[in-house]
Amino acid sequence: MTHRLRTQAIVLRRSDLGESDRLVTLLAPRLGLFKAVAPGARRSKRRFAGCLELFSRIEVSLVDKGPGKLGRLEEAVLHDAQESIKADPVSIGHAGYAAELVMAFLGEGDDTSNNWDLLLRVFERLGKGPLTNAELRRLELEILASAGLAPRFGECVSCGTRQTERWYFTGESGGLVCASCAAGSAQSMEITQECIAFLAGLQAGETPAAVEAAIMNPARDLLARIIDIHVGRPLKSREFLRQLAGR
């Protein structure tokens, strides 16, 4: 059964469909993540003018055809084109990473209230410039927490102990383990107490202004491995961020 509705949405992805249509992936505060066809969007310069660009916040009139079926956009009104983000390549990369994280951990129709607020907050922050490395790590932790997958940094995920001389991450466990539980792992990554304290602080809401590379780099690698295990693949936008950092 089809019905019409109107909602705010953020454009997370778009691609060409057929000769004149465009397929868009949108995030809405109540509908969650969904895909819809914008008929004739590539030919008409009036109907969806400037509304279907990446990261734009829009208001759409939508024909919803039910679960598992593509919706159809009838009209779109632009609220925020995120021009300040699009003026800076690094900010574009960070916005793309945030969008891909949301899409990776949300299924169509999932409750999205937390992710909607988070993405609006991230885009507002990006309007002032790129995120810091600490802010990127906090973003990753918030996305994991929203999906019910928040890492535990105070105890071994295998045996539950809080006392160990060294902490390790193993792909088998998907989290931190003590030295005893890591002994049989062929691929383990040692995590320092300083790195654990930094990540635990981010989970608690702290955002330090400056963090040494000796702490930040392993924190980045650890969260990347945790995310990739849950998603089942490396995120494409992360490679773009590496290229930007290399320049």
N, C-alpha and C positions, 0 to 999 in steps of 0.2 A: 504493500500500500504506500503510495507516495503522499507527501505533504510538503507544504512550503513553510519556510522559516527564515528568520533574519538573525544574523549573529555577527559579532566581531570575530576576526581571525587574523592570523599571521601567516604569511606565505613562507613555507619552509623549503619547497622544492617545486620546480616547474619543468615541463618538457613538451615538445611538440607532439601533436596527435593528429594523424591524418594530414590533409592538405591545408586546413585553416584553423583547426581547434588547438587548444592548449590544455594539457593535463597538469593540475596543480595539487600539491599536498599542503593542507592547511591545518593549523592548530587553533581550536576554538575553546573558550572557557568552559562550555558545558558539553559540546559535542565531542571534544577530544580531538584525536588525530583522524583526519579523513581525506579522501581524494575526491576531486570533482573535475568535471569537464567545463571549460569555458568556451562555448561554441563561437566560432568565427573570431576568436581573440587575435589571431595573427593577421587577419585581413582588416578588421574594423579598427579605426584609430579613435573611435569615440566610446564604444560600449564599455571597454575595460581600460581606457587610457591611463597608463601609469600605475594601475592598481595591482598588477600581477608580477611586479618585480620582487626579487628575493628580499625577505625580511620586512616587507611592507606590512603595516597594520591597516587592515581594511574592514569595512562592513559589507557583508554580502547578503543578497537575496538568493536563497538556495532551494532547489527542488530535491528533497531527500527521498530516494527510492528504496530505502530500507537497508538493513545490515548486509554487507558483502557486495553492494552494488554502488557504482559510481553515481555521485550526485551531479546536478547540473546547476551551474551558476547562471542566474538570470540578470544580475546587476551587481556592481561593486562600487563602493565609494571609498576613496582614499582618505585615511586619517593621518598616517605618518609614513612617509617614504623612506625614513631613516637615512636621509642624505648625508648626515655627518658621519655615519658609519661607512657609507660607500665611498667617501672621499679619501679613506686611508686603507691601504692594502692589508695592514696587520689587523685592523679592526674588522675588516671583511672576513679575514681568516678566523678570527675569534668568534664572530657571529655565526659563521658556517659551522664551526666546531660545536658551538652550543646547540645549533639546530640539529646537527647530526646526532648528538648525544640524546636529545629529546626523542628523535625518531627511532633511535636504536632501542630505547627502553620502553617505548609506548606502543601498544597495539591499537588498532582502530577501535574506537569506542571506549577505551580505558578512561578511568577518571583522570582528568588532566588539570584540576584546579591548581595544584602545587606547581606543575610545570608551566602553566600559563603565567602565573605570577612571577615565577623564576625567570622565564624568558623575557618578560617585559622589563624586569629589573636589570637583567644583563644588558639588554639593548639600550636602556636608558643610561647605564653606566658607560657603555661603549660610545655613546654620543659625546663623551668627554675625552675619549682616547682609548687606546688598546688596554686590555686587562694586564695586570701584573702577573708574574708567574704564580704568586700565592693566590691571587683571585681565580686563576685557571684551575688550580688544585682544589680550591673550595667549590668551584662550579662542579667539578667531577664528583666530589663527595656528596654534594647536594642532589645531583641526579641519581646517584646510587642509592642514597637514602630515600628519595621519592619512590624508587622502584622496590623498596623493601630489601635492599642489598647492601646496606651500610657496612663497611668493613669493621671488624673488631680489632682494636689496637691494644687492648689491655690484657688479653689472655690468648692462650693457644687454642686455635679452632679445632684441634684434634683431641687433646686431652684436657683442656680447660685450665691448665696451670697458669699462674701469673708470675711464677718465679723461674727464671732461666738466665744463664750467662749471656746467651746470644739468641736473637730472634731471626727467623728466616721466613721467606715467602716461597711456597712451592705451588706449582701448577696443579698438582693432585688435590691439594686441600683448598686452593682458591683463596687462601688467606695466610695470616701469620701463624707460624708454629714454633714451638720451642726447639732447642738444639736436639733433644732426644727424639722428637717426632720427625725432625728433618733428616736424621741420620740415614734413613733408607731411601731418600729421594735422589734420583739421578740429576735433577735440575732444580737446585735451590738457590735462592738469592738472599744473602745476608742483609738484614736491615738494622741500622744502628739505632741506639736508644734515642739519639738526637732527632733522627728522621721520624721515629714513632711519636715522639713528643710534639713535633711540628704538626703532623697530620692529626693527632688527637686534639691539638689546640684549634685547628681549623674546624674540626667537627663541633667543637664547643663554641664556635662563633668568632674566634680570634682571627685577625688578618694582619700579620706582621708586615711592617713596611719593607724590611730587607731581610733576606735569608741567604746564607752562604750556599754557593753552588754545591759544596760537599753534602749538603742536606737536601737542597731542592732537586738536584738531578736524580738521586735514587727515589725520592718521593714521586717525581714525575713518572719514572720507569715503573715503579710499583703500581701506581694507579692505572697506568696504561695496560699493564698485564692483567690486572683485576677486571678492567672494563672489557678487554678483548676476550677473556675467558667467558664472561657472561653473555657477550654479544655473539661470540663464535667467529669473529673476524676482526682484523684491524680496521679502525675507522679511517676512511679515505682523507678526511679533512686534516687528520694529524700529520700526514705526509706534507701537505701544503704548509702547515705551520713550521715543519722542519726546514723546508726550503726557504721560507721567509727568514728564519733564524740564521740560516747559512749565509744569507746575503748581508 
